[in-house]
Structures are given as C-alpha cells and as structure tokens.
Amino acid sequence: NAEYMGFEKSFSDDSGGGGKESNSKLIPYMVHNILYVMNTTRCVPREERQLDIHLSCTDKSKWCDLAYDLNGPLYSSLLMVLVYTPEKWKQHQLTVLKQLIFTAHIRYVSPTFTGPIVDKTVKDFAVYKPYLIYFALLSELMKMFAKAKNVETETSWTQKLAEYIRHNDGPLLEYAEKTWLPWYQDNVLPCETFLEYFDVMALMDEVKDVNTFLDSVLNE
C-alpha cells in the first residue's frame, strides 16, 4: 500500500478497488500478518543481519545491482520498519533515504541494468519524488508503531509490535485516517523541491546542504 501511494498508482489491480483512505486502514492488519509469520518462523534475527549488511554497503556498484533487485531498497526499507526499533531506524534513516534516491536515479537513467552508473547529474525532482514519498510514508509508519515500546513484555521488538497492533487496532486505524493520510496528502504530496521535502521531513539538521547531500548520493 505504501508503494502504491508513493508512486500514485491505482489500487484496483491488487485490491479490487478502494481509495487511499480505505486501503491505508489495511496496513496495521497486513503488518500484523507479516509479523506473525516472522515471529513464528523465528526468522527475525536472520533478516535483521541481512538488513545490517545491506545498510553497511558503501560500494556504489553494488547499489547499482540492488536497484534492480526484488530485495532491493524498496523491499529492505519496508522490512526495516518492521524489524528495526524506532531508535535503530532513526540511526540509519539517512542511509535508507540515500539508497532510495540512488535507486530512483539509476532506474531513470538506465531502465534496464547496464552496469555502473555513468550519468551522475541530478535530475528533476519529479524523478525522485515517488521514492521520497515512499520513504516519508515509511517514516510516519515508524512513528505510528513507536508506541509499541510501551508494551510491558520481555520480548523482542517484533513481538512487542505484534502485541501492540493486536490490542490497539482502533487507535491505529484512527491514526491512519486522521494523521497519517492527511499528513501525506497535505504536506508530503505537494512538495516540488528537495529543500521543501527535507524541511517537511525535518531532516535539514542532518542533510545540512541539499546539493552536497545529493552529490554524496551519486558521486561518492
């Protein structure tokens, strides 16, 4: 759902209809189903190790490969929202954003894989916007799930999150309808520049200079 909203796609093909509001309400239940599978199969430690490896990679040639991979940044960033604690997400969010921007760029300049990136010139904001919106939606999801920290059980983060969703579907649905969706429509969607976007996302303290940041994504 977050990907469809980020890329402004119709929900009709997969869900049979419904708009952003009705489909956003499915997210807590979909997350709970995923967490149930992950917790019962005990695959979380393995998935987290893979995500850590993914984030620690600084080799841009490997970023090129991942840009076309089904398990690339779009998939891994969503998985991070489920597996990582809010603190760990905040620690790595800028790297996640860089990988998504890089993926948007290379898919635009080379729709099919051709090897290392050649054209490193920053393109129009519209090229990157769907990926930026996707990141924004994931960041807001993490805020939605952050209250799971208050679950008083001696369990892992994914178990706490599943428990929280199971007992708080009402507040989560209200948050999705009255906070998450309006924030997406009124604040993120209208953004037309990187500067405006980083300001809305409250990332300027970390990004500091937009041009330098973008240059680091494509050229370093």
C-alpha positions as CSV (number, residue, x, y, z in Angstrom):
1,N,0.0,0.0,0.0
2,A,2.8,2.4,0.9
3,E,4.4,1.8,-2.5
4,Y,1.2,2.4,-4.4
5,M,0.6,5.6,-2.5
6,G,4.2,6.7,-3.1
7,F,4.1,6.1,-6.8
8,E,0.5,7.3,-7.1
9,K,-0.7,4.0,-8.5
10,S,-4.3,2.8,-8.6
11,F,-5.2,0.2,-6.0
12,S,-7.7,-1.5,-8.3
13,D,-5.4,-4.2,-9.8
14,D,-4.5,-5.8,-6.4
15,S,-7.3,-4.8,-4.0
16,G,-10.2,-4.7,-6.5
17,G,-10.9,-1.1,-5.7
18,G,-11.0,1.4,-2.9
19,G,-9.0,4.6,-2.5
20,K,-6.1,5.7,-0.3
21,E,-8.3,6.1,2.8
22,S,-9.8,2.6,2.8
23,N,-6.5,0.9,1.8
24,S,-4.5,2.8,4.4
25,K,-6.7,1.1,7.1
26,L,-5.5,-2.3,5.9
27,I,-1.9,-1.5,6.8
28,P,-2.0,-2.5,10.5
29,Y,-3.6,-5.8,9.7
30,M,-1.1,-6.5,6.9
31,V,1.8,-5.7,9.2
32,H,0.4,-7.9,11.9
33,N,0.1,-10.8,9.4
34,I,3.7,-10.3,8.3
35,L,4.9,-10.1,11.9
36,Y,3.1,-13.3,12.8
37,V,4.9,-15.2,10.1
38,M,8.2,-13.7,11.0
39,N,7.8,-14.4,14.7
40,T,6.5,-17.9,14.4
41,T,9.2,-18.9,11.9
42,R,11.9,-17.2,14.1
43,C,13.5,-15.6,11.0
44,V,13.8,-12.1,12.5
45,P,17.5,-12.3,13.6
46,R,18.5,-13.6,10.2
47,E,16.5,-10.8,8.4
48,E,18.0,-8.1,10.7
49,R,21.5,-9.3,9.9
50,Q,20.8,-9.1,6.2
51,L,19.4,-5.6,6.6
52,D,22.5,-4.6,8.6
53,I,24.7,-5.9,5.8
54,H,22.6,-4.1,3.2
55,L,22.9,-0.8,5.0
56,S,26.7,-1.1,5.7
57,C,27.4,-1.5,2.0
58,T,29.1,1.6,0.6
59,D,30.1,0.1,-2.8
60,K,28.1,2.0,-5.4
61,S,28.5,-0.8,-7.9
62,K,26.5,-3.0,-5.5
63,W,24.0,-0.2,-5.1
64,C,23.5,-0.5,-8.9
65,D,22.8,-4.2,-8.6
66,L,20.4,-3.7,-5.8
67,A,18.5,-1.0,-7.7
68,Y,17.1,-3.7,-10.0
69,D,16.8,-6.5,-7.3
70,L,13.4,-7.5,-5.9
71,N,15.0,-7.5,-2.5
72,G,16.5,-4.0,-3.1
73,P,15.9,-0.7,-1.3
74,L,12.1,-0.6,-1.7
75,Y,11.8,-4.0,-0.1
76,S,14.5,-3.7,2.5
77,S,13.4,-0.3,3.7
78,L,9.9,-1.6,4.3
79,L,11.3,-4.6,6.2
80,M,13.3,-2.3,8.4
81,V,10.2,-0.5,9.6
82,L,9.0,-3.9,10.9
83,V,12.3,-5.3,12.2
84,Y,14.2,-2.3,13.5
85,T,13.4,-0.5,16.7
86,P,12.5,3.2,16.2
87,E,15.9,4.2,17.6
88,K,17.7,2.0,15.1
89,W,15.5,3.3,12.2
90,K,16.4,6.9,13.1
91,Q,20.1,6.0,13.3
92,H,20.0,4.6,9.7
93,Q,17.3,6.6,8.1
94,L,19.6,8.9,6.1
95,T,21.4,5.8,4.6
96,V,17.9,4.4,3.7
97,L,17.0,7.6,2.0
98,K,20.3,7.8,0.1
99,Q,19.8,4.3,-1.3
100,L,16.2,5.1,-2.4
101,I,17.4,8.3,-4.1
102,F,20.2,6.3,-5.8
103,T,17.7,3.7,-6.9
104,A,15.4,6.3,-8.4
105,H,18.2,7.9,-10.3
106,I,19.7,4.8,-11.8
107,R,16.3,3.3,-12.8
108,Y,15.6,6.6,-14.6
109,V,18.9,7.0,-16.4
110,S,19.1,3.2,-17.2
111,P,15.7,1.5,-17.0
112,T,17.5,-1.9,-17.6
113,F,20.7,-2.9,-15.9
114,T,23.8,-1.9,-17.8
115,G,26.5,-1.8,-15.1
116,P,28.0,1.1,-13.1
117,I,26.2,4.4,-13.1
118,V,27.5,6.8,-15.8
119,D,25.2,9.8,-15.8
120,K,25.6,11.3,-12.3
121,T,23.8,14.6,-12.9
122,V,21.0,15.3,-10.6
123,K,17.6,15.1,-12.4
124,D,14.4,17.0,-11.9
125,F,12.7,16.5,-8.5
126,A,9.9,14.6,-10.2
127,V,12.3,11.7,-11.0
128,Y,12.9,11.1,-7.3
129,K,9.6,12.2,-5.8
130,P,7.8,8.7,-5.7
131,Y,10.7,7.2,-3.8
132,L,10.9,10.2,-1.5
133,I,7.2,9.9,-0.8
134,Y,7.6,6.2,-0.1
135,F,10.3,7.0,2.4
136,A,8.1,9.6,4.1
137,L,5.3,7.1,4.4
138,L,7.6,4.5,6.0
139,S,9.0,7.1,8.4
140,E,5.5,8.1,9.5
141,L,4.6,4.4,9.9
142,M,7.5,4.1,12.3
143,K,6.1,6.9,14.3
144,M,2.8,5.1,14.4
145,F,4.4,1.9,15.7
146,A,6.8,3.7,18.2
147,K,4.2,3.3,21.0
148,A,4.9,-0.4,20.9
149,K,7.9,0.4,23.1
150,N,5.5,0.8,26.0
151,V,4.4,-2.9,25.8
152,E,5.5,-4.4,29.1
153,T,6.8,-7.7,28.0
154,E,10.3,-9.2,28.0
155,T,10.2,-10.0,24.3
156,S,11.8,-8.9,21.1
157,W,10.8,-5.7,19.2
158,T,8.8,-7.6,16.5
159,Q,6.9,-9.4,19.2
160,K,6.2,-6.2,21.1
161,L,5.0,-4.6,17.8
162,A,2.7,-7.5,17.0
163,E,1.3,-7.4,20.5
164,Y,0.7,-3.7,20.3
165,I,-1.1,-3.9,17.0
166,R,-3.3,-6.8,18.2
167,H,-4.6,-4.7,21.2
168,N,-4.6,-1.2,19.6
169,D,-6.3,-1.7,16.1
170,G,-8.8,1.1,16.9
171,P,-6.2,3.8,17.7
172,L,-4.1,2.7,14.8
173,L,-7.0,3.0,12.4
174,E,-7.8,6.4,13.7
175,Y,-4.1,7.5,13.4
176,A,-4.0,6.2,9.8
177,E,-7.2,8.1,8.9
178,K,-6.7,11.4,10.8
179,T,-2.9,11.8,11.0
180,W,-1.0,9.6,8.5
181,L,-3.1,10.1,5.4
182,P,-3.8,13.9,5.9
183,W,0.0,14.4,6.5
184,Y,0.8,12.6,3.3
185,Q,-1.8,14.5,1.3
186,D,-1.3,18.0,2.7
187,N,2.4,18.1,3.5
188,V,4.4,15.5,1.5
189,L,2.5,15.2,-1.8
190,P,2.6,19.0,-2.6
191,C,6.5,19.1,-2.3
192,E,8.1,20.2,-5.5
193,T,11.8,20.6,-4.4
194,F,14.3,18.7,-2.3
195,L,14.6,21.7,0.0
196,E,10.8,21.7,0.6
197,Y,10.8,17.9,1.1
198,F,13.7,17.9,3.6
199,D,12.0,20.7,5.5
200,V,8.7,18.8,5.7
201,M,10.6,15.7,6.9
202,A,12.5,17.7,9.5
203,L,15.8,16.4,8.0
204,M,17.6,19.7,7.4
205,D,19.7,19.4,10.5
206,E,21.1,16.1,9.2
207,V,21.2,16.9,5.5
208,K,22.5,20.5,6.1
209,D,23.3,21.4,2.4
210,V,20.9,19.8,-0.2
211,N,23.4,20.0,-3.1
212,T,26.2,18.4,-1.1
213,F,23.9,15.7,0.1
214,L,22.7,14.8,-3.4
215,D,26.3,14.9,-4.6
216,S,27.3,12.4,-1.9
217,V,24.5,10.1,-3.1
218,L,25.5,10.0,-6.7
219,N,29.3,10.7,-6.7
220,E,31.0,9.5,-3.6
